[in-house]
Amino acid sequence: MPEVIFNGPAGRLEGRYHPSKTKNAPIGIVLHPHPQFGGTMNNPIVYQLYYMFVERGFSVLRFNFRGVGRSQGIYHGQDELSDAASALDWAQSINPDARGCWVAGVSFGAWIGMQLLMRRPEVEGFISVAPPAGKFDFTFLAPCPSSGLIVHGDVDRVAQMKDVQALVDKLKTQKGIVIDQDVIPGANHFFDGKTEELLDSCKGYLDRRLKGASAA
């Protein structure tokens, strides 16, 4: 798990990168929760999602947004999208033959990740964990360009059930994509005591998508 430093728009960004042994492997980018509420690339769920992609042969990058850990800059709220774009640029620069990309994000990272897929057509799938639909504006998903999974808990007080459900219902009306939704019973925003169920959901979804792609 090499430590990497790459250039972002506000200075150097710190990350962890695991290269695939396969030359044309897809890229996975994992985005962490809110920087002002303790979110880092070492968040346990981010860490587990990172290894989920590693175990499936992806070249995977997780990194700290500006102002977190050794990443330079200060929190902005919107410009973290530029950090994520720089991370994808860096990963693509060392994986020029990569066949597509997936983005996974947790909470704030899910919001940034879904903005990233709007701007980058090479993102073919996403996993959004507890997207805070009542706290941040998701209306930019018009339309959402990629199929993906939205997974959340039914006792989450940050990404509340009604708000996430409204987002899912809106996305499901769009043609050409398939939005899977998984509600983890009894899970709060941090999936305390429910991490295993969360990861089973994410792994199962990714495996189904990868199997479908290989059969196509």
Secondary structure by P-SEA (a helix, b strand, c coil): cbbbbbbcccccccbbbbbbcccbbbbbbbbbcccccccccccaaaaaaaaaaaaaccbbbbbbccccccccccccccaaaaaaaaaaaaaaaaccccccbbbbbccaaaaaaaaaaaccccccbbbbcccccccccccccccccccbbbbbbcccccccaaaaaaaaaaaaacccbbbbbbbbccccccccccaaaaaaaaaaaaaaaaaaaaac
